[in-house]
């Protein structure tokens, strides 16, 4: 059967979150042209039981459980390979669709027929769905934004969040021509950036249709600093080389990712002594990917060269100041 839209969900041991995600999706499956594809990375927490029960309720869901854990990237690719839709929505298993989200995407597809759709989203920080903030928030009143440069500037590193990106199936097939980039945990970013370019039609929905669960430090593999420092940068560089995005935009994306990494990874792991600082200093890829970055020369490299006690005390001071500011502003993340 041919579908207009396939929602592709890779999952692993997040049965509780997946159950809630599906509870948001199923009531919106009012048309037969929407498919849900779930690729299970050999979960052991009851995900298979949950899906067996869900499959009894609808015919629009395709579920496959792998015998072994293939890793996030391969799991995402398997979900997209199984999909039969003209458009593929990469959705996290802890991304919860708001009311009429699917209808909004289908209407956008019907009206504009773009190669790539990007949507705004909200973060929430607890299981009751409390929203933290409206994350992107284009300030103009237009329902859509079509200027690719403005979209990149507004969305910036959130392009790597798979749940806000819907691509035409032909864009995904083109992205598969570079299988080495699909092997990274930023495979979704590579697929999304493939949708940019002078011959592509990109549209940004200036409306939040997703609640995305905010990850904790325990969820994010900050100790895998090469993922954030190099994998992200290499995918951006490929997009720049094929003129999908401008060189200045590419530098901006790499700089903003590196600044976030400096704030969280360096401070957190200098304090806990988990970061292999010597490897950071001698790895030539820093210069290859970040030679034009303020954050590398003025933050990353000096931090690695400082005596260990300096970043430890700086981290404590930073967190203390942050707590004071939040208390003064009555802000509870």
C-alpha positions, 0 to 999 in steps of 0.5 A: 500500500502507498502512504503519503507519510511514514512516521519512522521511530527507532527505539531501544528500552524506552517502553514507557516513553514509546507507549506515550508517543504512540498514545499521541499518534494513534488518535491522529491516524484518521486517514489510511495514508499515514504509516507508523514504522517502529524499529526495535533495537532488541529491547528487553524492557517489555517493548515487544509486548507493548507492540504486540498489543498495539498491532491488534488495534490498527493496520497502519503500524509496521513493527520489527524487532532486531535480534541484536542491538545494531546501534542508533544509526543502523536502527534509524536506517532500518526504520526508514528502509522499511517505510513505504511513504512518500515522506519520512518523518524521523521521530524519536521514541520520546517525542510526543506529537501535539494535537493535530500535528499529523494533520498539519504536516499532511496539509503542508505536504499537500500545499507545498510539496517540499523536499524537506519540512522542519517544524518548531518544538517545545521541550518538556522536563518532567513526565507531566509534560511541563514545557520548558520553553518554545525552543526555536520561535521565529519571530515573524507572524508568517505561518511558514518560512521558506528562505533556507539561509534564514531557516538554518540561522533560526534552527541552527544545531537543532537540525540534528534533532530528528523529530523536527525533520520530515524528508521526501523519500527521494532525499533519503535515497540520495543521502544513502549514497554516502553510507559512511555518514549514515554510520554516525549517530548524526545520521539524521543530520546528514539526511536533513542537510541532504534536503537543503540546496538551490534545487531543493524546496525547504519549508519551516512550520512556524508552529510547535507541533512536538513536545520533546523530552529534555535529555539529562546528562545521564542520557547524553553520552557526553564522554563520547566527545568525538561524536560532538566535536568531529562527527557533527562537523564532518557531516556539516563539511560535506553539506558545505562541499556540495553547496547545500549550505553556505560556508558561513552557515557551516562555520556557524553550525560547527561553532554553536555545537562546539560552544554547547560542548564546551559548556556541558562536556568540558565542564562536566567531565573536567570535574569528574575527570572522565575526559581524556584531555591529552587525546583532545590536545593531540588529535589533529581533527580539532584543527581540521574541523575547528581551526576557524572557531573561537571556542576551540582556541579560546575555550577548549584548548586552554581548558585542556592545558590548565591544571586539573583543579582550575576547571574543577573550581571554575565548574563549581563557580559556574554552577553556583552562579547559574543556580543563583540566576535561576532562583532570582528569575524564579526559573525551574528547568 
